[in-house]
């Protein structure tokens, strides 16, 4: 309790009212349970609540907007005062962004419809099946590094919902994902099978563009840590 109160008091000294007019653009995508989007608006989820609370703590004026991942990635790569979540950290991406806060580690593997006769015990076997990924995503990068080729055994879509729909409609045979979103269990009558022989662990972060001022980056880092402490306390 003492540590929690100290963190709150510290926030008033680190983030004075003079920062109240600070503005950043914040982007995300539908990625339950981390960010849940309905009718084009983010409204809940572990990462969403973390970032929303951090913006309040830091007195940063911003909405959290949902746009296609490829567009959000490009804006965060090129525009100042831009924040994006959730971003998988890779060797290639590491020097391209300010990595503000790691909030989870995911385990990626291939999934297929349970009633399909599909066996995947190696990357080589995975290449025998057509899979799907979001354009510009971590999944696309990893799949291409495995040997998947767009137009041959890799289909690219704009968002996660479209990717799972491709699998449900059997337009692809597998999907490379960290988990089955909760809504898939309820919205689809299809049962999925996880192929656990090809597994990769990946950290997820909140990031900011490199051209974002250092003062804003530091504010956000501190605020995210405090927001996480509050979430644990509550």
C-alpha positions as CSV (number, residue, x, y, z in Angstrom):
1,X,0.0,0.0,0.0
2,X,2.8,2.4,0.9
3,X,4.5,1.8,-2.5
4,X,1.2,2.4,-4.3
5,X,0.6,5.7,-2.5
6,X,4.2,6.8,-3.1
7,X,3.8,6.1,-6.8
8,X,0.6,8.3,-6.9
9,X,2.4,11.1,-5.1
10,X,5.4,10.8,-7.4
11,X,3.1,11.1,-10.5
12,X,2.0,14.6,-9.4
13,X,5.7,15.7,-9.3
14,X,6.7,14.1,-12.5
15,X,3.6,15.1,-14.5
16,X,2.6,18.6,-13.4
17,X,-0.4,20.4,-14.8
18,X,1.7,22.3,-17.4
19,X,1.8,19.1,-19.4
20,X,-2.0,19.0,-19.7
21,X,-2.1,20.2,-23.3
22,X,0.4,17.7,-24.5
23,X,-1.1,15.7,-27.4
24,X,-0.1,12.4,-29.1
25,X,-1.7,10.2,-31.7
26,X,-2.4,6.7,-30.3
27,X,-3.2,3.8,-32.6
28,X,-4.2,0.2,-31.9
29,X,-6.0,-2.8,-33.5
30,X,-8.6,-5.4,-32.5
31,X,-6.5,-8.0,-30.6
32,X,-8.5,-9.5,-27.8
33,X,-8.1,-9.9,-24.9
34,X,-5.5,-7.1,-25.1
35,X,-7.5,-4.7,-27.2
36,X,-11.2,-5.2,-27.9
37,X,-12.8,-3.2,-30.7
38,X,-16.5,-2.9,-31.5
39,X,-17.9,-0.9,-34.4
40,X,-14.5,0.5,-35.1
41,X,-13.9,1.8,-31.5
42,X,-11.5,0.4,-28.9
43,X,-13.3,0.2,-25.6
44,X,-11.6,-2.5,-23.3
45,X,-8.8,-5.0,-23.0
46,X,-5.7,-5.4,-20.9
47,X,-3.5,-3.3,-23.1
48,X,-6.2,-0.7,-23.8
49,X,-6.8,-0.1,-20.1
50,X,-3.1,0.1,-19.5
51,X,-2.5,2.8,-22.2
52,X,-5.7,4.7,-21.4
53,X,-4.7,5.0,-17.7
54,X,-1.2,5.9,-18.6
55,X,-2.4,8.8,-20.8
56,X,-4.5,10.1,-17.9
57,X,-1.6,9.8,-15.5
58,X,0.7,11.7,-17.9
59,X,-1.9,14.4,-18.6
60,X,-1.6,13.6,-22.3
61,X,-4.6,14.6,-24.4
62,X,-5.4,11.8,-26.8
63,X,-8.0,9.4,-28.2
64,X,-7.1,5.8,-29.0
65,X,-7.9,5.3,-32.7
66,X,-8.4,2.0,-34.6
67,X,-6.9,1.9,-38.1
68,X,-5.5,-0.8,-40.3
69,X,-2.2,-2.2,-38.8
70,X,-0.1,-1.4,-41.9
71,X,-1.2,2.2,-41.8
72,X,-0.7,2.5,-38.0
73,X,2.8,1.0,-38.4
74,X,3.8,3.4,-41.1
75,X,2.5,6.4,-39.2
76,X,4.4,5.4,-36.0
77,X,7.5,4.8,-38.2
78,X,7.4,8.3,-39.7
79,X,5.4,10.7,-37.6
80,X,6.4,12.5,-34.3
81,X,4.2,12.2,-31.2
82,X,2.8,8.8,-32.3
83,X,2.1,5.8,-30.1
84,X,1.2,2.2,-31.2
85,X,0.2,-0.9,-29.3
86,X,0.5,-3.8,-29.4
87,X,3.9,-4.2,-31.2
88,X,6.0,-7.4,-31.3
89,X,9.7,-6.6,-30.7
90,X,12.0,-8.2,-33.3
91,X,15.6,-7.7,-34.2
92,X,14.6,-5.7,-37.3
93,X,12.2,-3.5,-35.5
94,X,14.3,-2.8,-32.4
95,X,16.1,0.3,-33.8
96,X,13.0,1.7,-35.4
97,X,10.9,2.7,-32.4
98,X,11.0,3.8,-28.8
99,X,10.0,0.8,-26.8
100,X,8.0,2.2,-23.9
101,X,6.7,-0.8,-22.0
102,X,6.5,-4.6,-22.3
103,X,3.2,-5.8,-21.1
104,X,3.2,-9.5,-22.0
105,X,4.9,-12.4,-23.8
106,X,3.0,-14.5,-26.2
107,X,3.5,-18.0,-27.6
108,X,2.8,-18.3,-31.3
109,X,2.0,-21.5,-33.2
110,X,-0.1,-22.7,-36.1
111,X,-3.9,-23.4,-35.8
112,X,-6.2,-25.3,-38.1
113,X,-9.8,-26.4,-38.2
114,X,-10.0,-29.5,-36.1
115,X,-11.9,-31.5,-38.7
116,X,-9.1,-31.0,-41.3
117,X,-6.5,-33.7,-41.8
118,X,-3.5,-31.4,-41.2
119,X,-0.2,-32.4,-39.5
120,X,2.5,-29.9,-38.7
121,X,5.5,-31.1,-36.7
122,X,8.1,-28.8,-38.4
123,X,8.4,-25.6,-40.4
124,X,8.9,-27.6,-43.5
125,X,5.6,-29.4,-43.0
126,X,3.9,-26.0,-42.3
127,X,4.9,-24.8,-45.7
128,X,2.7,-27.4,-47.3
129,X,-0.4,-25.5,-46.2
130,X,-1.8,-22.1,-47.1
131,X,-1.8,-19.7,-44.1
132,X,-3.0,-16.2,-43.5
133,X,-1.5,-13.1,-41.7
134,X,-2.3,-9.4,-41.3
135,X,-0.5,-7.3,-43.8
136,X,2.6,-5.6,-42.2
137,X,2.3,-7.6,-39.0
138,X,4.9,-9.5,-37.0
139,X,3.2,-12.7,-38.2
140,X,3.8,-11.8,-41.9
141,X,7.5,-11.1,-41.2
142,X,8.0,-14.4,-39.3
143,X,6.0,-16.5,-41.9
144,X,8.1,-15.1,-44.7
145,X,11.3,-15.8,-42.8
146,X,10.1,-19.5,-42.6
147,X,9.7,-19.6,-46.4
148,X,6.0,-18.6,-47.0
149,X,5.4,-16.6,-50.1
150,X,2.5,-14.3,-50.8
151,X,0.3,-15.6,-53.5
152,X,1.6,-19.1,-53.2
153,X,1.0,-20.3,-49.6
154,X,0.5,-17.0,-47.8
155,X,-2.6,-14.8,-47.9
156,X,-2.5,-11.3,-46.4
157,X,-5.5,-9.5,-44.9
158,X,-6.1,-6.2,-43.2
159,X,-7.2,-7.3,-39.7
160,X,-7.5,-10.2,-37.2
161,X,-11.2,-10.8,-37.7
162,X,-10.7,-11.2,-41.5
163,X,-7.8,-13.6,-40.9
164,X,-9.9,-15.9,-38.7
165,X,-12.8,-15.7,-41.2
166,X,-10.5,-16.9,-43.9
167,X,-9.8,-20.0,-41.8
168,X,-13.4,-20.5,-40.9
169,X,-14.4,-20.4,-44.6
170,X,-11.6,-22.7,-45.5
171,X,-10.0,-20.2,-47.9
172,X,-6.8,-21.0,-46.0
173,X,-5.7,-24.1,-44.1
174,X,-3.9,-22.6,-41.2
175,X,-3.4,-19.4,-39.2
176,X,-0.3,-18.4,-37.3
177,X,-1.4,-16.9,-34.0
178,X,-0.7,-16.6,-30.3
179,X,-4.2,-17.7,-29.2
180,X,-7.8,-18.1,-30.2
181,X,-9.7,-14.9,-29.5
182,X,-12.6,-15.4,-27.1
183,X,-15.1,-14.2,-29.6
184,X,-14.0,-17.0,-32.0
185,X,-15.2,-19.6,-29.5
186,X,-18.7,-18.0,-29.4
187,X,-19.1,-16.6,-32.9
188,X,-17.9,-19.7,-34.7
189,X,-19.1,-23.3,-34.4
190,X,-15.8,-24.5,-35.7
191,X,-13.4,-26.2,-33.3
192,X,-9.7,-25.4,-33.8
193,X,-6.6,-27.4,-33.3
194,X,-3.3,-26.0,-32.1
195,X,-0.1,-27.5,-33.6
196,X,2.4,-27.2,-30.8
197,X,5.5,-28.6,-32.4
198,X,6.4,-25.2,-34.1
199,X,6.3,-22.6,-31.4
200,X,7.8,-19.1,-31.0
201,X,7.7,-16.8,-28.0
202,X,7.3,-13.1,-28.6
203,X,7.2,-10.0,-26.4
204,X,4.5,-7.4,-26.9
205,X,5.2,-3.7,-26.3
206,X,3.7,-0.2,-26.3
207,X,5.9,1.8,-28.7
208,X,6.4,5.4,-29.8
209,X,8.0,6.9,-32.9
210,X,11.7,7.8,-32.8
211,X,10.8,11.4,-33.6
212,X,8.7,11.7,-30.5
213,X,10.4,14.2,-28.1
214,X,12.5,12.5,-25.4
215,X,10.5,14.3,-22.7
216,X,7.3,12.8,-23.9
217,X,8.9,9.3,-24.2
218,X,10.1,9.5,-20.6
219,X,6.7,10.7,-19.4
220,X,5.0,7.8,-21.1
221,X,7.4,5.3,-19.8
222,X,6.9,6.5,-16.2
223,X,3.1,6.7,-16.7
224,X,2.9,3.2,-18.1
225,X,4.8,1.8,-15.1
226,X,2.4,3.6,-12.7
227,X,-0.7,2.5,-14.6
228,X,0.5,-1.1,-14.4
229,X,1.1,-0.7,-10.6
230,X,-2.5,0.7,-10.2
231,X,-4.0,-2.2,-12.2
232,X,-2.2,-4.7,-10.0
233,X,-3.3,-2.9,-6.9
234,X,-6.9,-2.8,-8.1
